[in-house]
Amino acid sequence: MQPREKSKKIPFKIILFVHDEVVVECLKEKGPAIAKLIEKIGLECSKKYLDHLTVPAEAHVSTQWEK
């Protein structure tokens, strides 16, 4: 599978990594669903790489990047 074909299956685009934050872009109407997906992915990753610790992820939906 070509990288471009694979990326079409991901419903968001990663824009920026800032310290412990990931900024993504998606269609406005998909924002709440993508936020839940990001939280789920973050939790699964914490379980995989921090087996002694579970770190919940918190996602926020916004129309612009905020501090």
RACOR-V838324 format. One record per pair of residues at least 6 apart in sequence whose C-alpha atoms are under 6 Angstrom apart, sorted by the first residue. I is the first residue (numbers start at 0). J is the second residue. If there is no record, write none. Layout:
BEGIN
I:J + I:J
END
This chain:
BEGIN
11:24 + 11:25 + 12:23 + 12:24 + 13:23 + 14:22 + 14:23 + 15:21 + 15:22 + 34:58 + 38:56 + 38:57 + 41:56 + 42:55 + 42:56 + 45:53 + 45:54 + 46:53
END
